[in-house]
Amino acid sequence: MDKIESLKKLLDPKKIAVIGASKSKDKVGGIIFRRLLGSRRRLFPVNPKETAIEGHKFSPDIQSLPDDIDLAIITISAEAAVKSVEMCIEKKIPNYIIVAGGFGEVGAEGRLLEEKLTKLAKDNSVNILGPNSLGIFLPDENIDTIFVEHGDKSLDRNGQVACIVQSGSVGVEALGYASNTGYGMRAFVGLGNKCDLDEIDFLNYFSLDKKTNCLGFYLENIEKGRQFLTIARETARKKPVVVLKAGRTHTAASAVSSHTGKLAGSDNVISGALKQFGIQRVFDDEEFCDATKVLSMLPGAPGNRVAILTAAGGYGVMCTDFIENMDKRAKLLMAILSEATKRKIKDATFSFTACENPVDITASADDMMFSKSLDALIEDDGVDIIICIAFFAPPGITENLIDIIADKIKKSDKPIIVFTKYGPFTDNSIKNLYYAGVAAYPSVGRAVRAARFLVERTKIKQRLDQEA
């Protein structure tokens, strides 16, 4: 069985043993077991101190398990976890998720335990995720082994982003953002300390996954750098690869060592290599979420000339400032609108409409004025990207505007990105736009940055295609 096929049994197992399962709703083993109850999989809780949970009888020990378990989730302490893996290997269990910490991140004794796990995986050809792993979450496969709250009930179950993270807390924040704004994930994988499975394994897997449109990685160290970069470049020819690489400063690199027990490489070297190999680097968790969102929803941009359409003049000015002051990673330009475009917009709106870019159709505008103004900008050959500042407070602007924008996106090769803000209703507006197929953001800066990610992606794709 090759690695891809073996990982399918880790990510979509039919039979799961939970070592250290508990009736307690406050213990990790109890939380994970309950998350799995609705997954339509056969579950085997193991705990000699318990009898039954939710109609499932506990096995007193690992030896009592059946011989065809696909995945063992080990929720007990570090030293006991190593012994449990040894016993599970005797039962021919091929895949493991180890939740416990107390390994390489805590010192020499923990490193020895972690090295034992690495040797067990290598000598017996099994897959170990972790230790110190938050777990996995694949909505479409209906599997969730994450033991902390992450808003799973309100996530889009048809998301297209594979999120692979070395830090559980960063991953949970990404899941929380996704939950609040409707943006969905194809998969979440918590790498933990990477004693066996690492970013390369899941890069390979999700690069071939037809349900994944974009891969996002949070990494604190990249041990097999050349191999990762080579595979990532091949992947980036087909779908975007985004990396949030932490440990940029000397102090942060030291923190990486204490967090995962691994060393981080020179940041300048890493940054240059990521760029050379077509990987889009981001620098904080907000950028990570914003980039993977827009790159999973829109294919790129035909150029870097941006038109701004707004019913709120102040935000149009702010948007212009962001564009003209942006760094040079993927420079955006304010589009120069044709006279024909300006006439069309004035004819569709008011004689007093400011038709230079940014286009301000004022708070007196209605849905139809927005629609016709968008058409005029889409038809202008001097415009590559449109940022639409959509407010739902003016009386003439309704939620019908969401469907209007979504329809324009489907019919045009020019991306439309939305900035919307409406007090306590902002998240809900962004969620409704997302479900309609529109990438929307709660600040001008984030919308502009999303446009830059698209321009950057197009340039990367063109360069990689030329190099092929």
ABEGO torsion letter per residue (X at the ends): XBAAAAAAAAABBABBBBBGBBABAABAAAAAAAAAAAAGBBBBBBBAABABBGGBBBBABAAABBAABABBBBABBAAAAAAAAAAAAAAGBABBBBABBGBAAAEAAAAAAAAAAAAAAAAAGBBBBOBGBAEBBBAAAGBBABABBAGAAABBAABABBBBBABAAAAAAAAAAAAAAGBBBABBBBAEAGABBBAAAAAAAAAABAABABBBBBBABBABAAAAAAAAAAAAAABBBBBBBBGABAAAAAAAAAAAGBBBBBAAAAAAAAAAAGBBBBABAAAAAAAAAAAAABAEBABABBBBBBABAAAAAAAAAAAAABBAABBBBBBBBBAAAAAAAAAABBAABBABOBBBAEAABBAAAAAAAAAAAAABAABABBBBBBBAABAABBAAAAAAAAAAAAABABBBBBBBBBEAAAAAAAAAAAAAGBBBBABAAAAAAAAAAAAAAAAAAAAAAAAX
